[in-house]
Every structure is written in C-alpha cells, then in structure tokens.
Amino acid sequence: MLDINYIRQNPEEVVAMLHKRQLASEEPKINQLLDLEEKRKALVRESDDLKALRNKRSKDLAALKKRGDTSFENELKTIMETADFEGARIAEIDTLLNGSEGIEKKIESILLGLPNKLHQSVPAGRSADDNQLFGEPVSFPYTFDFPVKNHLELGKSLKILDFERGAKVCGAGFPVYMGKGARLERALINFMLDCHTERHGYIEVFPPFFVNRESLRGTGQWPKFADQVYHIGEDDLYAIPTAEVPVTNLHRGEMLDPKALPISYAAYSACFRREAGSYGKDTRGFLRVHQFNKVEMVKFTRPEESYDALEMIRENAEAILTALKIPYRVLLLCSGDISANATKCYDIEVWSPAEQKYLEASSCSNFEDYQSRRANIRFKPESNAKPEFVHTLNGSGLATSRLMVSLLEHYQTAEGSIMIPEVLRHYTRFDEIQAAE
C-alpha cells in the first residue's frame, strides 16, 4: 500500500507510474483520493475544534452549576443546548469518517487497489514481449539424437505422473506423483531447502497452508486478487497461493529488532491457485496447474539494503538451477508485465526442449514498504528513532512444476528412461528411472 502522504505530495509521479504500468484508466482514482483526503482533513479539524469547544462548555457548565445561582438559568440553558448541538455534530462527523461507507473506508479501498511504485531500473513496456533479458541465457551440453518426448509422455510411460487420476479425484490441474516420481519430487524439495538453509543462510519455516483474510491483505492478494484464491466460506479461510503469504505475515503487527535484520526465511508449501481467466492457456500437464509445490525465499530488510537483497535472492534461485544443470534465462520484467505489488522483479525461466520455449519457474521481487505498510511491520533504526517500515522481498527457490518439466525432458535417454541429476541422488537413493519399471 502506498503512503497517502507520498501520494498527496507527489500526485504527478503517481499518475506517471500508472501510465508506465499501462493503467492510465486508474488515473481518476488519484483525484478522487486527494478530494477524499481533503474532506477527511477538514472533518477532522472540525471535529477537533468542536471537541475543544465542548470541553470548554463542560467547564463553564460545571462552574455555573457550582454557583447555584438561579440568575444564571438562561445562560445555563444556552450552554447545554449548544453542547448538545456540538455533541450531535461530533457524532455525525464520526459517522462520515468511520462509518461502514465513510471516508476512511473509501480512502482505504482506493489505496488497497493502487499498485506499487516502480524502481527506476524497471524498463518501460506494454506486455511480456517487452521484458528484457538480464545477462545471457545459461546452457548446459545436452544432445538429443532421438525424438524428444514431453513431460506428459515421459510421466505416463514411466508411471511416475498421473494427471488422469488426479482429475478424477479433484478435477483438472491437480497432478498425482507416483512411485519414483513422488520420491523425485520430494528430493527436489529437500535439496532446495537444504541448499537455502545450509549454503545461503535462510531459516527454515514450515507454514500453515491456509490463512485468514488479514494475511492476504497484508501481502497484497486481498482484495485485488481475491478471485485467484480458493476460499473456505464456513471458516473464512483461504488456501495459500504461495508461502509468501503466511511467512510474511509471521511478523504482521510487529516491531522488529533492528539487530536481527535482515531476516531470511525459506519455506516449503503446496500452493493453490484458481487461475481464473486463464483457461486454454498452456493447460497441458504441469504447464498450468491449480496445485503445485514450491520452496519460497522471504526477506525482511532495512530500506537501504533491499535492492542488494533482491540480487541475492535471484542468485540463490539461480544456484539451484546451476546445481541441477538445467538451462535457464533471467528476465527483468517491464512496467506492463510486473505484478502490482512489486517495485522490481526478475523472472527465471527454464528451457523445455519438448515445448521449445522457456517456462517460468521463479519470480524474485522487491516490494519495498508496500507489504509492510499493509501488514504494519516496522523497526527502529536506532533506539530513540522514529519507527520505519521494513522492506519485504520474496523469490521462488523454486516452484517444482515447470522445473520438473525441464528436468524430465533434459534428463531423458533414447530408451525412454530418466537419469537423476547427480545432486539429487543422495535424496532419491536411485540414479535412474528406467523405462522397464
């Protein structure tokens, strides 16, 4: 959430950001917000003045009553009538400000719907076609002198993936891992967690897979992206779209110890996404699913350290792919493709030899104080300093679904078997998934 004072002081800058994000239609909301803020300030001033007068009237009234002199009855009556009017107006102003359809609620609604600022390094662009390559694509020496099978063909022939039975049990987009496929998935998760905790210095967290509405609000999924999450109406709980939500909200409403910053967490979770509005877009197999597994990296930092932390998160995610020897590239997202919550974002995409295209496997973002302002996560730079909002960041380290696509397709053999990446063999306890199995 943007700071209302920042918007009031820099309205042209905010409007320019909306245009850069291809959200020019949102511009009228800025004028509406500023008008509401002026009305709010005027009503608060009026209320404060009336409360000061009411306090004075109360003292005058008490003094007259104390005298007990009947000659002051008319003056006493006037003071009481004036005090009643002032009290009624104060109550009316409170309703105008804080009622269910009051100004405060309208201001909050607009603020919650506005996107974050953009870092100066974010390139201008209209869509994903304008994203910029960051560095050179990373490749490894794979040679396919045989027809390449896609992950669906491999999963079915090796009996390690079963999308049909998943659809029977739950519906399309809910995969089932079988046998050595299940163990390979578990190996990926354990390897990534070990890498981030033992080599990269993250603290492991195993969070809940359901959160309340306040948690979604804290990280920016509520109310703007409410249609993308699964809701359990009876309990008013939501299945998490990413571990970012519960992990970031661990510190909601807290004043963090400045000596503890930066705080770095790595968490495994299942992720659930309705993917509303995306039907028909790369829906085969793991290309688009409603449930998938992911290891998430989350950081809380001082403001001046957050962009260095973003580069560190990106490097930590890349380290996983380098260890697995999976070809990939990094994209710096343009203004028209970056998420509403992020100020800067890198996407890491793995290569699929069967699809002949790159598939997103990680997104690494800096949110600055956009989330911490919503979730009220602060720290004091010095013991006697004014509290500041921390900066929050997160990155997939990584999502296993598209990673599994690339892994299976790159490590397939001419016989239809799958060789296991060397770094995973300690976890799988086998070197190969053979075609005859």
C-alpha positions as CSV (number, residue, x, y, z in Angstrom):
1,M,0.0,0.0,0.0
2,L,1.3,3.4,-0.9
3,D,1.7,6.1,1.7
4,I,-1.1,8.6,1.5
5,N,1.4,11.4,2.3
6,Y,3.6,10.4,-0.7
7,I,0.6,10.4,-3.0
8,R,-0.5,13.8,-1.7
9,Q,2.9,15.3,-2.2
10,N,3.7,13.6,-5.5
11,P,0.4,13.2,-7.4
12,E,2.1,13.7,-10.8
13,E,4.7,11.0,-10.0
14,V,1.9,8.5,-9.1
15,V,0.0,9.3,-12.2
16,A,3.1,8.8,-14.3
17,M,3.6,5.4,-12.6
18,L,0.1,4.3,-13.5
19,H,0.7,5.3,-17.1
20,K,4.0,3.4,-17.2
21,R,2.2,0.3,-15.8
22,Q,-0.4,0.6,-18.6
23,L,-3.0,1.6,-16.0
24,A,-4.0,5.0,-17.3
25,S,-7.6,4.1,-16.6
26,E,-6.8,4.2,-12.9
27,E,-5.8,7.9,-13.0
28,P,-9.2,9.3,-11.9
29,K,-8.8,7.5,-8.6
30,I,-5.9,9.7,-7.7
31,N,-8.0,12.9,-7.9
32,Q,-10.8,11.1,-6.1
33,L,-8.3,10.0,-3.4
34,L,-7.0,13.6,-3.0
35,D,-10.5,15.0,-2.8
36,L,-11.4,12.5,-0.1
37,E,-8.3,13.2,1.8
38,E,-9.0,17.0,1.8
39,K,-12.6,16.2,3.0
40,R,-11.2,13.9,5.7
41,K,-8.7,16.5,6.9
42,A,-11.4,19.2,7.0
43,L,-13.8,17.0,9.0
44,V,-11.0,16.0,11.4
45,R,-10.2,19.7,12.0
46,E,-13.9,20.5,12.6
47,S,-14.3,17.6,15.0
48,D,-11.2,18.6,16.9
49,D,-12.4,22.2,17.2
50,L,-15.8,21.1,18.3
51,K,-14.3,18.8,20.9
52,A,-12.2,21.6,22.3
53,L,-15.3,23.8,22.5
54,R,-17.2,21.0,24.1
55,N,-14.6,20.7,26.8
56,K,-14.7,24.5,27.4
57,R,-18.5,24.3,27.6
58,S,-18.3,21.5,30.1
59,K,-16.0,23.5,32.3
60,D,-18.3,26.6,32.0
61,L,-21.3,24.4,32.8
62,A,-19.7,22.9,35.8
63,A,-18.7,26.4,37.1
64,L,-22.3,27.7,36.7
65,K,-23.8,24.7,38.4
66,K,-21.4,25.1,41.3
67,R,-22.6,28.7,41.9
68,G,-26.1,27.5,42.4
69,D,-27.4,31.0,41.5
70,T,-30.8,30.9,39.6
71,S,-30.0,34.1,37.8
72,F,-27.8,32.1,35.5
73,E,-30.6,29.7,34.4
74,N,-31.0,31.2,30.9
75,E,-27.2,31.2,30.3
76,L,-27.1,27.6,31.7
77,K,-29.8,26.5,29.2
78,T,-28.0,28.1,26.3
79,I,-24.7,26.4,27.2
80,M,-26.5,23.0,27.5
81,E,-28.3,23.4,24.1
82,T,-25.0,24.4,22.4
83,A,-23.2,21.5,24.0
84,D,-25.9,19.1,22.7
85,F,-25.6,20.6,19.2
86,E,-21.8,20.2,19.3
87,G,-22.1,16.6,20.5
88,A,-24.5,15.7,17.7
89,R,-22.2,17.2,15.1
90,I,-19.2,15.4,16.5
91,A,-21.2,12.1,16.3
92,E,-22.3,13.0,12.7
93,I,-18.6,13.7,11.7
94,D,-17.5,10.4,13.2
95,T,-20.1,8.5,11.1
96,L,-19.0,10.4,8.0
97,L,-15.4,9.5,8.7
98,N,-15.6,6.0,10.2
99,G,-19.0,4.6,9.2
100,S,-19.3,1.5,7.0
101,E,-19.4,3.7,3.9
102,G,-17.4,6.5,5.5
103,I,-14.5,8.5,4.0
104,E,-11.8,6.4,5.8
105,K,-13.2,3.2,4.2
106,K,-13.3,4.9,0.8
107,I,-9.7,6.1,1.1
108,E,-8.5,2.6,2.2
109,S,-10.4,1.0,-0.7
110,I,-8.6,3.2,-3.2
111,L,-5.2,2.7,-1.5
112,L,-5.6,-1.0,-1.4
113,G,-6.3,-1.1,-5.2
114,L,-3.4,1.1,-6.3
115,P,-0.2,-0.6,-7.5
116,N,3.3,-0.1,-6.0
117,K,5.9,2.4,-7.2
118,L,8.3,1.3,-9.8
119,H,12.1,1.2,-9.4
120,Q,13.9,3.5,-11.8
121,S,15.7,0.4,-13.4
122,V,12.3,-1.1,-14.5
123,P,12.1,-0.8,-18.3
124,A,9.0,0.7,-19.9
125,G,6.9,-1.8,-21.8
126,R,3.3,-2.8,-22.6
127,S,3.5,-6.6,-22.1
128,A,5.7,-9.7,-21.5
129,D,7.1,-9.1,-25.1
130,D,8.9,-6.1,-23.7
131,N,10.7,-7.8,-20.8
132,Q,14.4,-7.5,-21.0
133,L,17.0,-10.3,-21.0
134,F,19.2,-10.0,-17.9
135,G,22.6,-11.4,-18.6
136,E,23.0,-14.3,-21.1
137,P,20.9,-17.5,-21.1
138,V,22.7,-20.3,-19.2
139,S,23.0,-23.5,-21.1
140,F,24.5,-27.0,-20.5
141,P,25.7,-29.5,-23.1
142,Y,22.6,-31.7,-23.8
143,T,22.5,-33.5,-27.1
144,F,19.3,-35.2,-28.3
145,D,19.9,-37.5,-31.3
146,F,16.5,-39.1,-30.8
147,P,12.9,-37.8,-30.8
148,V,12.4,-35.8,-27.6
149,K,9.4,-36.8,-25.5
150,N,7.5,-34.2,-23.5
151,H,7.0,-34.5,-19.7
152,L,3.5,-35.9,-20.2
153,E,4.6,-38.7,-22.4
154,L,7.5,-39.5,-20.1
155,G,5.4,-39.3,-16.9
156,K,2.8,-41.7,-18.4
157,S,5.2,-44.2,-19.9
158,L,7.3,-44.4,-16.7
159,K,4.2,-44.4,-14.5
160,I,5.5,-41.5,-12.4
161,L,2.9,-38.9,-13.1
162,D,-0.9,-39.5,-13.3
163,F,-2.9,-36.4,-14.4
164,E,-6.0,-38.5,-15.3
165,R,-6.5,-39.9,-11.8
166,G,-5.8,-36.5,-10.4
167,A,-8.6,-35.2,-12.5
168,K,-10.8,-38.0,-11.3
169,V,-10.1,-37.3,-7.7
170,C,-10.3,-33.5,-7.8
171,G,-10.5,-32.1,-11.3
172,A,-8.1,-30.9,-14.0
173,G,-5.0,-29.2,-12.8
174,F,-4.3,-31.4,-9.7
175,P,-1.4,-33.7,-10.5
176,V,-0.6,-37.0,-8.8
177,Y,3.0,-38.1,-8.4
178,M,3.5,-41.9,-8.3
179,G,6.4,-44.2,-7.2
180,K,9.8,-42.8,-8.1
181,G,8.1,-39.7,-9.4
182,A,6.8,-38.9,-5.9
183,R,10.3,-39.5,-4.5
184,L,11.9,-37.3,-7.1
185,E,9.5,-34.5,-6.2
186,R,10.3,-34.9,-2.5
187,A,14.1,-35.0,-3.4
188,L,13.8,-31.7,-5.2
189,I,12.1,-30.0,-2.3
190,N,14.6,-31.4,0.3
191,F,17.5,-30.4,-1.9
192,M,16.3,-26.9,-2.4
193,L,15.5,-26.4,1.4
194,D,19.0,-27.8,2.3
195,C,20.7,-25.5,-0.2
196,H,19.0,-22.4,1.0
197,T,19.4,-23.1,4.7
198,E,22.9,-24.7,4.7
199,R,24.5,-22.6,2.0
200,H,22.5,-19.4,1.7
201,G,21.8,-18.7,5.4
202,Y,17.9,-18.9,5.4
203,I,15.9,-20.1,8.4
204,E,13.6,-22.9,7.5
205,V,9.9,-22.4,8.1
206,F,7.0,-24.9,7.6
207,P,4.0,-22.6,7.5
208,P,0.2,-23.3,7.5
209,F,-1.3,-23.9,4.1
210,F,-4.4,-21.7,5.0
211,V,-4.6,-18.1,6.0
212,N,-7.1,-15.5,7.1
213,R,-8.2,-12.5,5.1
214,E,-6.0,-10.2,7.0
215,S,-2.9,-12.2,5.9
216,L,-4.0,-11.9,2.3
217,R,-4.5,-8.2,2.8
218,G,-1.0,-7.9,4.3
219,T,0.8,-9.2,1.3
220,G,-1.4,-7.6,-1.3
221,Q,-3.6,-10.5,-2.6
222,W,-6.7,-9.0,-1.0
223,P,-8.9,-7.5,-2.3
224,K,-7.4,-7.1,-5.8
225,F,-6.6,-10.7,-6.5
226,A,-9.3,-12.4,-4.3
227,D,-10.7,-14.2,-7.3
228,Q,-7.4,-16.1,-7.7
229,V,-7.5,-17.9,-4.3
230,Y,-9.6,-20.8,-3.0
231,H,-12.0,-19.8,-0.2
232,I,-13.5,-21.9,2.6
233,G,-16.6,-20.0,3.4
234,E,-17.6,-21.7,6.6
235,D,-14.3,-20.9,8.3
236,D,-13.5,-17.8,6.2
237,L,-10.0,-19.2,5.5
238,Y,-8.1,-19.2,2.2
239,A,-5.8,-21.8,0.6
240,I,-2.4,-20.1,0.2
241,P,-1.3,-19.1,-3.4
242,T,2.3,-19.1,-2.2
243,A,4.2,-19.5,1.1
244,E,5.0,-15.8,0.8
245,V,1.6,-15.1,2.4
246,P,1.9,-16.9,5.7
247,V,5.7,-16.4,6.1
248,T,5.5,-12.6,5.5
249,N,2.6,-12.4,7.9
250,L,4.5,-14.1,10.7
251,H,5.7,-10.6,11.6
252,R,2.4,-8.8,11.0
253,G,1.9,-6.0,13.5
254,E,5.4,-6.4,15.0
255,M,8.3,-4.1,15.8
256,L,11.3,-6.0,14.6
257,D,14.7,-5.9,16.3
258,P,17.0,-3.9,14.0
259,K,19.9,-6.1,15.1
260,A,18.0,-9.1,13.6
261,L,17.7,-7.6,10.2
262,P,18.0,-8.9,7.6
263,I,15.7,-11.8,8.4
264,S,15.7,-14.6,5.8
265,Y,13.2,-17.4,5.7
266,A,12.9,-20.4,3.4
267,A,9.7,-22.3,3.4
268,Y,8.2,-25.3,1.5
269,S,4.5,-25.3,0.9
270,A,1.9,-26.6,-1.5
271,C,0.4,-23.7,-3.5
272,F,-3.2,-23.4,-4.6
273,R,-4.4,-21.1,-7.4
274,R,-7.7,-20.9,-9.2
275,E,-6.0,-19.4,-12.3
276,A,-9.3,-17.7,-13.1
277,G,-9.4,-16.4,-16.6
278,S,-6.5,-18.5,-17.8
279,Y,-8.4,-21.4,-19.3
280,G,-7.0,-22.6,-22.6
281,K,-3.5,-21.1,-22.0
282,D,-0.9,-23.9,-21.9
283,T,-3.1,-26.1,-19.8
284,R,-1.4,-29.4,-20.6
285,G,0.3,-31.3,-17.7
286,F,2.4,-29.1,-15.5
287,L,2.3,-26.0,-17.8
288,R,-0.7,-24.7,-15.8
289,V,-2.0,-26.3,-12.6
290,H,-4.1,-25.4,-9.6
291,Q,-1.9,-27.1,-7.1
292,F,1.9,-27.3,-7.1
293,N,4.8,-27.4,-4.7
294,K,7.3,-24.5,-4.1
295,V,10.1,-23.5,-1.9
296,E,9.9,-19.8,-1.2
297,M,12.5,-17.3,0.0
298,V,11.3,-14.3,2.0
299,K,13.4,-11.5,3.4
300,F,12.8,-8.5,5.7
301,T,15.5,-5.9,5.4
302,R,16.4,-2.3,6.1
303,P,15.2,0.0,3.3
304,E,18.7,0.8,2.1
305,E,19.6,-2.9,1.8
306,S,16.6,-4.2,-0.1
307,Y,17.9,-4.0,-3.6
308,D,21.2,-5.8,-2.7
309,A,18.9,-8.4,-1.1
310,L,16.9,-8.7,-4.3
311,E,20.1,-9.6,-6.3
312,M,21.0,-12.1,-3.6
313,I,17.6,-13.8,-3.8
314,R,18.0,-14.0,-7.6
315,E,21.4,-15.5,-7.3
316,N,20.2,-18.0,-4.7
317,A,17.4,-19.2,-7.1
318,E,19.9,-19.4,-10.0
319,A,22.2,-21.5,-7.8
320,I,19.6,-24.3,-7.7
321,L,19.4,-24.5,-11.5
322,T,23.1,-24.4,-11.9
323,A,23.5,-27.3,-9.4
324,L,20.8,-29.2,-11.3
325,K,22.3,-28.3,-14.7
326,I,19.0,-27.0,-16.0
327,P,19.3,-24.4,-18.9
328,Y,17.6,-21.1,-18.0
329,R,17.4,-17.4,-18.6
330,V,16.6,-14.4,-16.4
331,L,14.3,-11.6,-17.4
332,L,13.9,-8.2,-15.9
333,L,10.2,-7.5,-16.1
334,C,8.9,-4.4,-17.8
335,S,6.4,-1.9,-16.4
336,G,3.5,-3.5,-18.2
337,D,4.2,-7.1,-17.0
338,I,5.4,-6.6,-13.4
339,S,3.0,-7.5,-10.6
340,A,1.0,-4.7,-8.9
341,N,2.8,-5.4,-5.6
342,A,6.4,-5.3,-6.8
343,T,8.7,-2.3,-7.5
344,K,11.2,-4.5,-9.4
345,C,11.0,-8.2,-10.4
346,Y,13.1,-10.8,-12.1
347,D,11.6,-13.9,-13.7
348,I,13.7,-17.0,-14.1
349,E,12.6,-19.3,-16.9
350,V,13.8,-22.9,-17.6
351,W,14.1,-24.3,-21.1
352,S,11.7,-27.0,-22.3
353,P,13.3,-29.0,-25.2
354,A,9.9,-30.6,-26.0
355,E,7.9,-27.3,-25.9
356,Q,10.8,-25.4,-27.5
357,K,10.3,-22.5,-25.2
358,Y,11.1,-21.1,-21.8
359,L,8.8,-21.7,-18.8
360,E,8.6,-19.5,-15.7
361,A,10.0,-21.4,-12.6
362,S,10.8,-18.5,-10.3
363,S,9.8,-14.9,-9.7
364,C,12.0,-12.7,-7.4
365,S,10.6,-9.4,-6.3
366,N,11.2,-6.4,-4.1
367,F,8.1,-4.8,-2.6
368,E,9.9,-2.1,-0.6
369,D,7.4,-1.0,2.1
370,Y,4.2,-1.8,0.1
371,Q,3.5,-5.0,2.1
372,S,5.0,-3.9,5.4
373,R,2.7,-0.8,5.4
374,R,-0.3,-3.0,4.9
375,A,0.9,-5.5,7.5
376,N,2.4,-2.9,9.9
377,I,5.8,-4.5,10.1
378,R,8.3,-1.9,11.4
379,F,11.6,-1.4,13.1
380,K,13.5,1.4,14.8
381,P,16.9,2.2,13.1
382,E,18.1,3.5,16.4
383,S,16.7,3.1,19.9
384,N,15.4,6.7,20.0
385,A,14.5,6.9,16.3
386,K,11.0,7.1,14.8
387,P,9.8,3.6,13.6
388,E,10.2,2.9,9.9
389,F,8.6,0.2,7.7
390,V,10.9,-2.6,6.7
391,H,11.3,-3.7,3.1
392,T,10.0,-7.1,2.2
393,L,11.2,-9.3,-0.6
394,N,10.5,-12.8,-1.9
395,G,11.5,-15.3,-4.5
396,S,10.6,-18.7,-5.7
397,G,13.5,-21.0,-4.9
398,L,11.9,-22.8,-6.9
399,A,8.5,-23.9,-8.0
400,T,8.8,-27.6,-8.8
401,S,6.1,-27.9,-11.6
402,R,7.8,-26.2,-14.5
403,L,11.2,-27.3,-13.1
404,M,10.0,-30.9,-13.2
405,V,9.1,-30.4,-16.9
406,S,12.6,-29.2,-17.8
407,L,14.3,-31.9,-15.6
408,L,12.4,-34.8,-17.1
409,E,12.9,-33.6,-20.6
410,H,16.6,-32.8,-20.3
411,Y,17.5,-36.0,-18.4
412,Q,15.6,-38.4,-20.7
413,T,17.5,-41.1,-22.6
414,A,16.9,-42.6,-26.0
415,E,15.5,-45.7,-24.3
416,G,12.9,-43.5,-22.5
417,S,14.5,-43.7,-19.1
418,I,15.2,-40.6,-16.8
419,M,18.7,-40.1,-15.4
420,I,18.7,-38.5,-12.0
421,P,20.7,-35.3,-11.6
422,E,23.8,-36.0,-9.5
423,V,23.0,-33.6,-6.7
424,L,19.6,-35.3,-6.2
425,R,20.9,-38.9,-5.9
426,H,21.7,-38.6,-2.2
427,Y,18.0,-37.8,-1.8
428,T,16.4,-40.2,-4.2
429,R,18.6,-43.2,-3.4
430,F,18.5,-44.2,-7.1
431,D,20.3,-43.0,-10.2
432,E,17.7,-43.7,-12.9
433,I,14.1,-44.2,-13.5
434,Q,14.2,-47.0,-16.0
435,A,11.7,-47.4,-18.8
436,A,11.1,-51.0,-17.9
437,E,9.9,-50.2,-14.4
